[in-house]
Amino acid sequence: MSEPKRLFFALELPDDVQQQIIHWRAANFPADSGRPIAAANLHLTLAFLGEVSTEKQRALAAMAGRIRQPGFALELNDAGQWLRSQVVWLGTRQPPRGLLQLANMLRAQAARSGCYQSPLPFHPHITLMRNTAHAVPIPAPGFSWKVPVTEFGLYSSEFSRGRTRYTRLERWTLNDK
């Protein structure tokens, strides 16, 4: 029997958008603002699942494979900071209905499967920095990235040698068929 894995469903950002966000972050936040998240780790979590057994992972993947919904456009045009969790984030002022539906379906299925689900409402965001021990100046509105969302994935999170690495285990295409 294999060890449980720390899993989550998420949206991956295209490489070019990841790089644009990294450059924007470097130009807009002081170097001592916090610990920047690596470009390859930028993602939007749809449902955090926690430690999941292989058997439960298979069931969750089968459930995800049954989702039928069209893709949607995501506009990243908002940023903020959560002082308590010491996180600076990038998000959307107006989450598209498709994003909210997808996250709600995945979170509900995960909860029914016995996976941990945060009691906090879903706040779609991409973590830009962690360990922001003090208030960080947030750039004024005017930035925006439009991201077409045509798929979502199941990811594992592994912490080793002081670094977190996310690995996509499976992915599913969004379509209305």
C-alpha positions in Angstrom: 0.0 0.0 0.0 1.4 3.4 -1.0 1.7 6.5 1.2 -1.1 9.0 1.0 -0.2 12.1 -1.1 -1.0 15.7 -0.5 -3.3 16.6 -3.4 -5.3 19.5 -4.9 -7.2 20.3 -8.0 -6.0 23.4 -9.8 -5.7 25.5 -12.9 -2.2 25.8 -14.4 -1.1 29.1 -16.0 0.5 29.1 -19.4 4.3 29.5 -19.3 4.2 33.0 -21.0 1.7 34.2 -18.4 3.8 32.8 -15.6 6.9 34.7 -16.8 4.9 37.9 -17.3 3.6 37.7 -13.7 7.1 37.0 -12.4 8.5 40.1 -14.1 5.5 42.2 -13.0 6.1 41.0 -9.4 9.8 41.8 -9.5 9.0 45.3 -10.8 6.2 46.1 -8.4 7.2 44.5 -5.0 10.3 45.3 -2.9 12.8 42.4 -2.8 12.2 42.1 1.0 8.4 41.7 0.7 8.4 38.0 1.3 9.4 34.7 -0.2 8.5 34.7 -3.9 6.7 31.6 -5.4 8.6 30.1 -8.3 7.1 30.6 -11.7 6.5 26.8 -12.2 4.5 26.8 -8.9 2.1 29.6 -9.8 -1.4 28.1 -10.0 -5.0 28.7 -9.0 -6.2 26.1 -6.5 -9.8 24.9 -7.1 -10.0 22.4 -4.2 -7.4 21.4 -1.7 -7.8 17.8 -0.8 -5.1 17.2 1.9 -3.6 13.8 2.4 -5.3 11.3 0.1 -4.9 7.5 -0.3 -4.4 6.0 -3.7 -7.9 4.5 -3.6 -9.5 7.8 -2.8 -7.3 9.5 -5.4 -8.7 7.1 -8.1 -12.3 7.8 -7.0 -11.7 11.6 -7.1 -10.1 11.3 -10.5 -13.0 9.3 -11.9 -15.4 11.9 -10.5 -13.3 14.8 -12.1 -13.4 12.9 -15.4 -17.2 13.1 -15.4 -17.4 16.9 -15.2 -18.9 18.4 -18.4 -18.6 22.2 -18.6 -17.3 24.6 -21.2 -14.0 26.4 -20.8 -14.0 30.0 -19.8 -11.8 33.1 -19.7 -10.1 34.2 -16.5 -9.0 37.8 -16.1 -6.3 38.3 -13.5 -6.7 41.9 -12.5 -6.7 42.1 -8.7 -4.1 41.7 -6.0 -4.0 41.8 -2.3 -2.5 40.6 0.9 -3.8 38.4 3.7 -1.8 39.5 6.8 -2.8 36.6 9.0 -1.6 33.9 6.5 1.3 36.2 5.4 0.4 35.8 1.7 0.4 38.2 -1.3 -2.0 37.1 -4.0 -3.1 37.8 -7.5 -6.8 37.2 -8.4 -9.8 38.4 -10.3 -12.2 41.2 -9.4 -15.0 39.3 -11.1 -14.7 35.5 -11.1 -16.3 34.0 -14.1 -19.3 31.7 -13.5 -17.5 28.8 -15.1 -14.6 29.1 -12.5 -17.0 29.2 -9.6 -19.0 26.2 -10.9 -15.9 24.1 -11.4 -14.5 24.9 -8.0 -17.9 24.3 -6.3 -18.3 20.9 -8.0 -14.8 19.8 -7.1 -15.0 21.0 -3.5 -18.5 19.4 -3.0 -17.3 16.1 -4.4 -14.1 16.2 -2.3 -16.1 16.9 0.8 -18.5 14.0 0.1 -15.4 11.8 -0.4 -14.2 12.8 3.1 -11.4 15.1 2.0 -10.8 18.2 4.0 -12.4 21.4 2.7 -11.8 24.8 4.1 -14.8 26.4 5.9 -13.8 29.7 4.2 -15.5 30.6 1.0 -13.7 30.0 -2.2 -11.5 33.1 -3.1 -9.9 32.4 -6.4 -6.2 33.5 -6.2 -2.7 32.7 -7.2 -0.2 33.0 -4.4 2.7 35.3 -5.4 4.6 35.5 -2.1 4.6 33.8 1.3 6.0 34.9 4.6 5.1 38.5 4.2 5.5 39.4 7.8 4.5 43.1 7.3 2.1 45.0 5.1 3.2 45.1 1.5 2.3 47.9 -0.9 -0.1 46.5 -3.5 0.2 47.9 -7.1 -2.6 50.1 -8.2 -5.2 48.7 -10.6 -4.3 48.7 -14.2 -2.6 45.3 -14.6 -4.4 42.5 -16.3 -3.7 39.0 -17.8 -6.4 37.2 -19.7 -6.1 33.4 -19.4 -8.2 31.0 -21.5 -9.1 28.1 -19.3 -9.6 24.9 -21.2 -8.5 22.3 -18.7 -7.9 21.6 -15.0 -5.7 19.1 -13.2 -5.0 17.0 -10.2 -1.7 17.9 -8.5 0.5 16.5 -5.8 2.5 18.7 -3.4 5.8 17.5 -2.1 8.1 19.3 0.3 11.7 18.2 0.2 15.0 19.9 0.9 13.3 23.2 1.9 11.4 23.4 -1.4 7.8 22.7 -2.5 7.3 21.0 -5.8 3.9 20.5 -7.5 3.5 17.7 -10.0 0.5 17.3 -12.2 -0.8 13.8 -11.9 -3.8 14.0 -14.3 -5.6 16.6 -16.4 -9.1 17.0 -17.9 -10.3 19.1 -20.7 -13.2 21.4 -20.2 -15.8 21.1 -23.0 -19.6 21.1 -23.1 -20.0 17.6 -24.6 
